[in-house]
Amino acid sequence: MVTLIDNAARPRHPEKANRPDSIVLRKPDWIRVKAPGSPVYNETQKIVRENNLVTVCEEAGCPNIGECWSKKHATMMIMGEICTRACAFCNVRTGLPTALDPNEPENVAKAVEKLGLEHVVITSVDRDDLADGGAQHFADVILAIRARNPKTTIEILTPDFLRKEGALEIVVAAKPDVFNHNLETVPSKYLKVRPGARYFHSIRLLQQVKELDPTIFTKSGIMVGLGEERNEVLQLMDDLRSADVDFLTIGQYLQPTKKHYPLQRFVTPEEFKSFATVATSKGFLLVSSSPLTRSSHHAGEDFARLRANRMARLGH
């Protein structure tokens, strides 16, 4: 007898299926956004579909998708749409990933060309199943984009490559312009929010990027509203500065479903401004802190500001 498995019927997050429902808090006025649907948005969606690409904009349910896609800004998510981790906050599908697509680097490069991107953000699912965590695939994508779009600057948002010896060196050797790896939350929340990761490993990863190539900008981001204390966020800033991280993003956590980690509160715009003030005083080249801040939101404009701020600090 042959048993057929209906993948379509499988839950998006099987590890969360038996968790008790939590109350999803009503969004305040400052967190609401317009529904997508402009002609340029539809054109961006068409290019993404024609090139068989996955975007984190869709998979993670980003609230800024309408704004970004209406400017032809899409964050490509490589190595499939199934993640090997099961972070409690994330809406990306979890399970057993499929094999890497050898055509993906060229497809991404073609899409960057069609979208006319001056700056592109490439992220991925975690691929703990691969010997190098997908490092070579990241490098291949960077090199393919460079070959077809030599003037496009490249920002990558990577997994932590935990226990993947030599993986980071492969990615850094491909020379992305910005290396982003998100801490996501303060260390006291890791066991429940990001159980497959290690806070100080992520700090060390960012520090190693600078040691390997000081010309690469480094970046990290966190969510707030998960129950963290203010002093924990300030300590996290110090930890990132000790690793010489250039750019910090802070945004509001939005609970994807009743099964995800429960949102504790909505942080006010005034608190976000306060975080930005403190972070700037600690020496970051750039800080983006607001309710709707996301890692790749306004990434192109932010890169230009990063570069200008570095030049100014060097006295040029």
C-alpha positions in Angstrom: 0.0 0.0 0.0 1.3 3.5 -0.9 0.5 6.3 1.5 0.3 9.7 -0.2 1.4 12.7 1.9 -0.6 15.9 1.2 1.9 18.6 1.7 -0.7 21.3 1.2 -2.6 20.0 4.2 0.5 20.1 6.5 0.5 23.0 9.0 2.9 25.8 8.2 4.4 25.5 11.7 3.9 21.9 12.8 6.0 22.5 16.0 3.5 25.2 17.1 0.3 23.3 16.2 -0.3 22.0 19.7 0.6 25.2 21.5 -2.2 26.9 23.4 -3.7 30.0 21.7 -2.6 33.4 23.0 -4.5 36.6 22.6 -3.3 38.8 19.7 -3.4 42.4 20.8 -5.2 45.0 18.7 -2.7 47.2 16.8 -2.6 50.9 17.8 -3.0 53.6 15.2 0.7 54.2 14.8 1.3 50.6 13.6 -1.3 50.4 10.8 -0.4 50.4 7.1 -2.2 50.6 3.8 -3.1 47.4 2.0 -0.8 46.7 -1.1 -2.1 46.9 -4.6 -0.5 49.6 -6.8 0.4 49.0 -10.4 4.2 49.0 -9.5 3.5 46.5 -6.7 1.8 44.2 -9.2 4.7 44.5 -11.6 7.2 43.7 -8.8 5.1 40.6 -7.9 5.1 39.5 -11.5 8.9 39.7 -11.8 9.2 37.7 -8.5 6.9 35.0 -9.8 8.5 34.8 -13.3 11.9 34.2 -11.8 10.7 31.6 -9.3 11.9 33.7 -6.4 10.9 33.6 -2.7 10.8 36.9 -0.8 10.9 37.4 2.9 8.4 40.2 2.4 5.7 37.6 1.7 7.0 34.7 3.8 7.4 36.7 7.0 4.3 38.8 6.4 6.2 42.1 6.5 3.9 45.1 7.2 5.9 47.2 4.8 5.4 45.1 1.6 3.0 47.6 0.1 5.4 50.5 0.4 8.5 48.6 -0.6 7.1 46.7 -3.6 5.5 49.9 -4.9 9.1 51.1 -5.2 10.3 47.8 -6.7 12.2 47.0 -3.5 11.9 43.3 -2.7 14.1 41.3 -0.3 15.0 38.0 -1.9 15.0 34.9 0.3 17.3 32.2 -1.1 17.6 28.5 -0.5 13.9 27.7 -0.5 11.0 28.7 1.7 11.3 26.0 4.4 13.5 26.8 7.5 15.2 24.2 9.7 14.8 26.3 12.8 11.6 26.9 14.7 11.9 30.3 16.2 8.8 31.2 18.2 8.4 34.7 16.6 8.9 33.8 12.9 6.2 33.2 10.3 8.5 31.4 7.7 7.5 27.8 7.1 9.4 25.2 9.1 10.2 21.6 8.2 12.5 19.6 6.0 13.9 21.8 3.2 14.2 20.9 -0.5 17.5 20.6 -2.4 19.2 23.9 -3.4 18.3 25.2 -6.8 21.5 25.6 -8.9 19.7 28.1 -11.1 18.8 30.4 -8.2 21.9 32.6 -8.3 21.3 33.5 -11.9 17.6 33.9 -11.4 18.2 36.3 -8.6 20.7 38.3 -10.7 18.1 38.5 -13.5 15.4 39.8 -11.2 17.8 42.4 -9.7 18.4 43.6 -13.3 14.7 43.6 -14.3 13.8 45.5 -11.1 16.6 48.0 -11.7 17.8 47.8 -8.2 20.7 50.0 -7.1 20.8 48.2 -3.8 19.5 44.7 -3.1 19.0 42.7 0.1 19.5 39.0 0.1 18.4 36.8 3.0 17.7 33.1 3.5 16.1 30.5 5.6 18.3 28.6 8.1 19.8 25.6 6.4 21.2 23.5 9.3 20.9 20.5 7.0 23.8 21.7 4.8 27.4 21.1 5.7 28.3 24.8 5.2 24.8 26.2 6.2 24.4 27.5 2.7 27.5 29.7 2.8 28.7 28.8 -0.7 25.2 29.4 -2.1 25.2 32.9 -0.6 28.6 33.5 -2.2 27.3 32.2 -5.6 24.3 34.6 -5.4 26.5 37.6 -4.6 28.9 36.8 -7.5 26.0 36.3 -9.9 24.5 39.6 -9.0 27.9 41.3 -9.4 28.5 39.8 -12.8 25.1 41.0 -14.2 24.7 44.2 -12.1 28.2 45.6 -11.4 26.9 48.9 -10.0 24.4 47.3 -7.6 25.4 47.3 -3.9 24.6 44.1 -2.1 23.4 43.6 1.5 23.0 40.2 2.9 21.0 39.1 6.0 22.4 35.7 7.0 21.7 32.9 9.4 24.2 32.4 12.3 26.1 29.5 10.6 26.2 27.8 14.0 28.7 24.9 14.1 29.6 25.4 10.4 33.4 25.8 10.5 34.7 28.0 7.7 31.3 29.0 6.5 31.6 32.7 7.4 34.9 33.0 5.6 33.3 31.8 2.4 30.6 34.5 2.6 32.9 37.3 3.5 35.3 36.4 0.7 32.5 37.2 -1.8 32.6 40.8 -0.4 29.0 41.9 0.2 28.7 45.6 0.9 26.7 45.1 4.1 26.7 42.0 6.3 23.6 41.8 8.4 22.9 39.2 11.1 20.0 39.9 13.5 20.2 39.2 17.2 16.3 39.5 17.2 16.0 39.9 21.0 17.9 40.2 24.3 19.7 37.2 25.7 17.2 36.5 28.5 14.5 35.7 25.8 16.6 33.4 23.7 15.5 30.1 25.1 11.8 30.8 24.4 12.1 33.2 21.4 15.1 31.9 19.5 15.9 28.5 21.0 18.1 27.2 18.2 20.5 30.2 18.4 23.2 31.4 20.8 23.3 35.1 21.6 27.1 35.4 22.1 27.8 33.3 19.0 25.8 35.8 17.0 27.8 38.7 18.6 31.1 36.9 17.8 29.9 36.2 14.2 29.5 40.0 13.6 32.8 40.7 15.2 34.6 38.2 13.0 33.2 39.8 9.8 35.1 43.0 10.8 38.2 41.0 11.6 38.1 39.3 8.2 37.3 42.5 6.2 37.0 45.8 8.0 35.6 47.5 4.8 32.3 45.6 5.0 29.5 47.4 6.9 28.0 45.3 9.7 24.4 45.5 10.8 22.1 43.8 13.3 18.5 44.2 14.5 16.1 43.4 17.3 12.4 43.4 17.9 10.9 44.9 21.0 7.6 44.2 22.7 8.6 40.6 23.7 8.9 41.4 27.4 12.4 42.7 27.4 13.6 45.3 30.0 15.0 48.7 28.8 18.3 48.0 30.5 18.6 44.8 28.6 18.2 46.6 25.3 20.9 49.1 26.4 23.3 46.3 27.3 22.6 44.7 23.9 23.7 48.0 22.3 27.0 47.8 24.2 27.5 44.2 23.2 27.1 45.1 19.5 29.4 48.1 19.8 32.0 45.9 21.4 31.8 43.9 18.1 32.2 47.1 16.1 28.8 46.8 14.5 27.9 49.9 12.4 24.2 49.8 12.0 21.4 48.9 14.5 17.7 48.5 13.7 15.0 48.3 16.3 11.4 47.5 15.4 8.1 46.4 17.0 7.4 42.7 17.2 4.1 41.8 15.6 2.7 38.4 16.5 1.9 36.5 13.3 -0.7 34.0 14.7 -2.2 32.9 18.0 0.3 30.1 18.1 3.4 32.3 17.9 5.2 33.9 20.9 2.8 36.2 22.6 3.2 39.9 22.1 3.7 41.5 25.5 3.1 45.2 24.5 3.3 47.8 21.8 6.3 50.1 22.4 5.4 53.7 21.9 7.0 55.9 19.2 8.5 58.0 21.9 10.3 55.0 23.4 11.7 54.1 19.9 13.0 57.7 19.6 14.7 57.3 23.0 16.4 54.1 21.9 17.7 55.8 18.8 19.1 58.7 20.8 20.9 56.3 23.2 22.2 54.1 20.4 23.6 57.0 18.4 25.4 58.3 21.5 27.0 54.8 21.9 28.7 55.2 18.5 26.7 53.4 15.9 27.2 54.9 12.4 23.4 54.6 11.8 20.4 53.7 13.9 16.8 53.1 12.6 14.4 52.8 15.5 10.6 53.0 14.9 7.5 50.7 15.2 7.7 49.7 11.5 11.4 49.5 11.2 12.5 46.2 9.6 15.9 44.9 8.6 15.6 45.8 4.9 13.1 48.7 5.1 14.7 51.7 3.3 17.9 49.7 2.9 19.1 51.5 -0.2 18.7 55.0 1.4 20.2 53.7 4.6 23.3 52.4 2.8 23.9 55.8 1.2 23.7 57.3 4.7 26.0 54.6 6.1 28.6 55.3 3.6 28.4 59.1 4.1 28.6 58.8 7.8 31.7 56.6 7.6 33.4 59.2 5.3 32.4 62.0 7.7 33.8 60.1 10.7 37.1 59.5 8.8 37.3 63.2 8.1 36.7 63.0 4.3 
